[in-house]
């Protein structure tokens, strides 16, 4: 499925039920930067979860997102401007942004073309941050949730792991810093199912989808606390680098 359209029928669930990111992630990305003067390109912005987190720090954010359905359900923010474009062709001017971010999106891109494009649009010594919420497989509930998604998706859920290697295999950016932060998402039963169905590789209809939802309901009943809540735990991985040299095109 085309990565630019595969979330079209998931947009509402994505906006409602996808997790946010710990504040420490935004802190480390912005460390040492004058935020009130920054222009950031949030590439593969989806419904704007990460774009709004950056904008809440008084940063002007250009949210690059090719999927119309995702943009349509995005919550507005006065400092976030959604634009058509892709990672490989952002349509931004040369040397025009201080920061490029990719939250939960880099694995959908063509890495060689994308990094070339990021080198073009970033100002000298501009920052690139690539972030993923990866499920914590040491947590029992999260482990069992992950197992159910693997069954329902025929193991497609592992496709993004390892794609950070492309950040290290480029002459345009400095050595990568890797940081990990703990995070968790608090969910009731409806939100747990919504979180799962926001995932592009999970079938929405048919026998597999029905069984998957039933399995999630059983998992929820097994692990819910006295308030009727479960906790999906993540390791939020942040990969930080900066533009090393100016490449002319």
Phi, psi and omega in degrees: 000140178299122182298340181280346181236354190291343178263006186301322181266013179241000193302315183294316176296322180299312181296323185277324197238353177289146181288158171273207182221150181295147182299332179297332178295313179295322178303312185288327178294322186267001184303126178083001182257148175275097191294329184286356178244359187280147166240124182244143170253114177263106193260130190072046190289343179061236179267011172086019181301307181287325180301318181290325177298319177292316182295330176296345176263020177070030178258137172281123186243127170261111183268111181266117182210121182277347186268115184296323181295321179293316180295326184296327182264002181291136175288134184288149174216136185298339181256007179248126177241116177279138177224150172291151178151176180223171178297324182281339180212084185286338184070016176270159182284160175302142173052042190253348183230150179272335189215134170242131177236147175225102179260115175060033187221338190301327183291347177274352189264159167283110192296319183295312180292324181294313182293327174296318179293318179296320177297328180287317188274341181283144171289161177309132182066017176298157187259140172242128178234125177244127189228138171225137163274105177258133182297140182279106184282356176276342179274130189297311180299313181296324177298316181289323174301315181297321179298318178296321179293325178295318179296312183293331185258002185057043174069017176291344186293349182263006191294334185278340187293133180097347183288347176294345180299332181294335177293333182271344185256057180211147180268356186267346185235153180289167175307143187276136169263135181242122178235150181230133179233144177277145181205155176215154181242127182266125189225140164269185186296315180299317181290325177299314178293318178299319177300315181295318184281353173282353184275131190293334185266004177266127178296142182268339184222167177094181185297322180295317180296318180298314179295321180299315179295319177298319178295321177295320179297320177294319179297317178300313181298326182288325190249353184296147178270188184294340177267006180074032184235150172235163184235116175266120189256145183230154160254112181273111183265129180240128177244117185244135175209171179226156180294124187270323182211157179271120177260128181264141182241000000 
